[in-house]
Amino acid sequence: MSELRFTLEADEVLECRTGDGRVLLRYVARPDTPRDEAPRPYAHPVCSLSGEVLSNFRPNDHPWHHGLSLTINNLGGWNFWGGPTYRKGSGYHFRADHGVQRHARWIQLEPGCVVEHLDWLGGGEKLLEEERRLTARQESAQAWSLRWQSRLRNVTPRALACTNYHSAEGLVGSHYTGLQFRGARELLDEHGDRSITLLSADGREGRARCTARRRTGSSGGRRRTARSVGWRSVLRTPAARCTGSCGGTIPSWLFRFTTNATSSFRRAACSSSTTP
């Protein structure tokens, strides 16, 4: 198997290619997306080794979904997810509260691994500094992996609340935040194609098992629960599957980290990783 290689193109665009030149991923470090979509670096297209495009960029129903990107639903009152912001009592509305992730510089540019420094800004104020590491590897003749690792550091003198609409606004089920993957329309959900699945870092398979709550102890008579993190998204797609042969309406597919908790970034580092 040949090694995968990152190459830096014009306008701070990275491409990950196979040894014979096939593009597996295009990472845009300085996007020109609208402000109300919470501009941030993103990867699109993300492709299989057989050439299938797995990601979707700015779909009509949710244009703030940008292929594969890192988000925070609400950080210190700023929307880093994009789109309308939900508030209890008034619902979803577009508000002037969108944060921006800004590429600062490349720290490391190696064939199989790149490291980027980013600033997270809210209203012009720098809230977080991030060190982002992307590592590409060919796992077999049919599969490759991307490891995304981020270390986030609060650079303000105050704690920054990190919430979602479930924890902060009481919107039941709206846990979404974190690493966001918007899949191509050819990707069916679990009701349509069993070859597409999720695997957790500890070997669980399927969305229900991967997102199952786990007991983490008790406090004040209340049992605390947390959802698992460190997922892998495994898209087991044959070479000729995405050909439009599936009849009917093909739904879009969205993969995202979820959490029940309200947390905060203090003046310390926080890290996470995944392998989509």
C-alpha positions, 0 to 999 in steps of 0.5 A: 500500500502506498502512503497518503500525502498532504500537499499545500495548494494555493489559498491555504488549501490542503489536499490529501492524495493517494500515491497515484494522485487520487484526492481523498480530502480537500481541507480549506483553511481560509474559507469565504463562507457567510458570517451567519454560517460561523466561518471555519476551516472545513474538509470537502470533499471527503472521498473513499479510496474508490472515488465516492464523495462522502461529504456534503457542503452547504446543502440547501436545507442547512447551508451552515453544514460544511462537510467535516468541521469542528464546531461548538454550539455555544461558547461563551454566548457565541454560536460556532455551529452556524445557522439560527440560534435557539433561545427558550421563549423565542425559538430559532432565529438568526442573531448577530452572535456567530463566532469565527475560527481563523487560520493563523499559521501552519505549525507542521507540514509533513506528508502524512500529518499536518498541524495548524494553529487557529484562533476562535473569535467572538465579536472580535475578541479572541476566546480560544487558541487551538492546535489542530492535528490531522493525520491520514493513513491507509488502513487497507486496500479498501479503507483509509482513516483520518485522525482529527486531534484538537487542543483548545485553550481559553485565552480570556481571563474568565471561564467560558461556558460551553453549552448546547440547546438541550443543556442551556435552553431546555430544548430536549434532544438538541445536544449537537456540538463538536465534530460535525460531518454532513454526509452526501445525499447518497448515504442512507441512514440505518433504515436504508443501508446496513453497510453504513455504520458507526463504531465507538472507540471501545468497539460498540457498533450502531448509533444506539449503542455508540450514543448510549448513556453511561453512568459516571457516578452520583452527586447530591442524590442524582446520578450523572450520565455522559455520552461516549466520545471518541467515535469512528464513523465507518462508511463501508461503501462498495466501489459502485454503490453510490450510482443513484441506483437506489430508488425514492428520496435519499435522505441526507446524513449528519454525523455529530458528537453529542453531550448532555453536560454543560461544561466550561473552558477555563485557562487550561487545555482540552483535547479530543480526537476522532477517526471519521 
